[in-house]
Structure formats: structure tokens, C-alpha cells
Amino acid sequence: MPARDKIQQEILNAKNAAQDNIRKQYLKELNEHTKRDTILYASSFASKKLPQLPGFLISITNEDIQGFMSSLNGLKGDKLDLILHSPGGSLEAAEQIVNYLRAKYKHIRAIVPQNAMSAATMIACACDEIVMGKQSAIGPIDPQITFPTQNGHFTAPAQSIINEFNQAKAEIIADPKVAPIWVNKIHSLPHGILDICQNTTKLAKEKVSTWLEAYMFKGEADAKAKADKIATWLGNADLHKTHGKPICMKEAKVQGLKIVELESEQEFQDKVLSVYHATLITLEITNCIKFIENHDGKGWYLAVNINEKQK
């Protein structure tokens, strides 16, 4: 495997479209090695080149369905390697992506070169197995809720809001004199937010449990028990403390997820990391901030020019 600096120099020495061809060639070589359809889903969430970008542009959204439709067009296999590099995003979009991919493929392997967090973790849990390296991480699946405030939009863990309501209830029962304090605070929250938080928290766990039972643990006698345990663990915000907590390969294996070690096959590891390094360099040196691309070089690309979104 060429080192990252050599891949970077190779891309920088190329001109215009030839730069993209280098990444596409590495992706094709991975496909030729595995003999499986291969799709790369990546966004520039870890890049500092455009820190002013709204988070939704680099997150999993319903718009990504178009990317997967473009990438799957013409592919004939029934086994898929899905390379994921994403901070997460919409639970609903993740569900639609999972439904679409599972309708076509009998076996899906999620490959996580570095980070597949939140809703990307949920997608990985809908696969038959997850490939992780020593440097890789998935993350908690507890939903984050964004709502308007006087100072602009604010995002908070759904479980934190639920905990606050529970705390208010307990304190008011213990001392009714504190009720006005809590009433003023709760009035600042959008109407119905408690139901939203409870429902989305429950839904995230239910979806992951259903997918694990149906795919990763398919046919196993204790599939439902395993799936419920893992989904509850991934969705436990109080346990993980922060939504961005990295869950490493070893921890994921201990909890029962079917993890394949990237380092277990040297040639496979080299080819995966070559794709990954070329991907990160593409995101650093171009205006592209997200792309979904197959091993034949076909896909969907999202680029920005300062604050203007382009396709």
C-alpha cells in the first residue's frame, strides 16, 4: 500500500479529472480483489477547509437516496461492500437507505476505515458484518434534537431533555415551591418536544434491534436477545456520556457485534486504506464535500463554492 503522502503527491501531480481517476482506480482494485459490488459513501465532516458549512450538507439526508440510486445503477452483484465515512444524520434517511440496499443485496459488509457515527452506525448495524481496523470507530445511536431558541437553533441529546423533564417531576413532587422555576424553563422548549424525544429514542433502538435480528444474527436462536441487548447499549446516552464517543473495534466485539478485523488480511487492508486515503485527499483539495461512488466510477457528488451549494 502506498503511504498517504505518496497517494497525496500522486493526486497532486495529476491534473483535473485525472485526480479523480486515481481514487476511482483504487476503488476498482478493491472491487477486483473482493469480487463484490463496492460503494464508497464519504463526507468531509472531519475537514477544516470549510468550517462554515451547515452540518446538514455533510450529514446523511434524504437527498443521499439519489446518490445510492446512481451508484447502484448497472450493478449486478448480490453482495456489497459499503465503505462508510460519515458523522451520521437523519434517522429517517438512514432507514430509507437501509431499505433500498437490503432490497437488492443478500449480503452487505460495512467497512469503517475511520468513523461511521450515529446514523452511520445504524446503517452499519443493518449489515451482515462490520469491518473495522484498530483506528476505526462507530458511535452511540441516541438521537439528537435540534430546536429553535431565542439565540438561534440549539441541538441537544434527546435523552438529556427526557432526563430534565424527569428531574423536574421529581423535584416538584418533593417540593412544590420549585414548580414556577421549572415551568418557566419548560415553557422555553417547543410544544410536544418530550414526546418527540421519547419517540425518536425508542425508534432508534427499535430499528437497530430489528436490523440486527434480521441480518447480522439471522437464523440464530438467540438473535432477538442479542439484537435487543446491543441496541439498548448503543442507545444508552447516560452510559456513553457524549454522542460523539468513539466505540472501538474491541469494545464493539465485546458487546457482540460481528466485527471483522481489517488487519486480518494484509492485501485487503492495503486496498481499503488506499481508497480511504485517496478519498480524504479528494475532500481536502477539491470543493467536493460528499460523494457516493461505485467501483465503476459512477455516482453522485456534492460540491460547494463558498456558501453556494452546487451539484
NORJOLIN-V160277 format. One record per run of one state. SS is the DSSP state (H for helix, E for strand, L for the rest). FROM is the first residue (numbers start at 1). TO is the last residue. If there is no record, write none. Layout:
ss->SS from->FROM to->TO
ss->SS from->FROM to->TO
This chain:
ss->L from->1 to->3
ss->H from->4 to->13
ss->L from->14 to->16
ss->H from->17 to->34
ss->L from->35 to->36
ss->E from->37 to->43
ss->L from->44 to->54
ss->H from->55 to->58
ss->L from->59 to->59
ss->E from->60 to->60
ss->L from->61 to->63
ss->H from->64 to->72
ss->L from->73 to->78
ss->E from->79 to->86
ss->L from->87 to->88
ss->E from->89 to->89
ss->L from->90 to->90
ss->H from->91 to->104
ss->L from->105 to->106
ss->E from->107 to->112
ss->L from->113 to->114
ss->E from->115 to->116
ss->L from->117 to->118
ss->H from->119 to->125
ss->L from->126 to->128
ss->E from->129 to->132
ss->L from->133 to->136
ss->E from->137 to->138
ss->L from->139 to->143
ss->E from->144 to->149
ss->L from->150 to->151
ss->E from->152 to->157
ss->H from->158 to->174
ss->L from->175 to->175
ss->H from->176 to->187
ss->L from->188 to->192
ss->H from->193 to->216
ss->L from->217 to->222
ss->H from->223 to->234
ss->L from->235 to->236
ss->H from->237 to->240
ss->L from->241 to->246
ss->E from->247 to->247
ss->L from->248 to->248
ss->H from->249 to->254
ss->L from->255 to->258
ss->E from->259 to->261
ss->H from->262 to->264
ss->L from->265 to->265
ss->H from->266 to->285
ss->L from->286 to->287
ss->E from->288 to->294
ss->L from->295 to->298
ss->E from->299 to->305
ss->L from->306 to->307
ss->E from->308 to->310
ss->L from->311 to->311
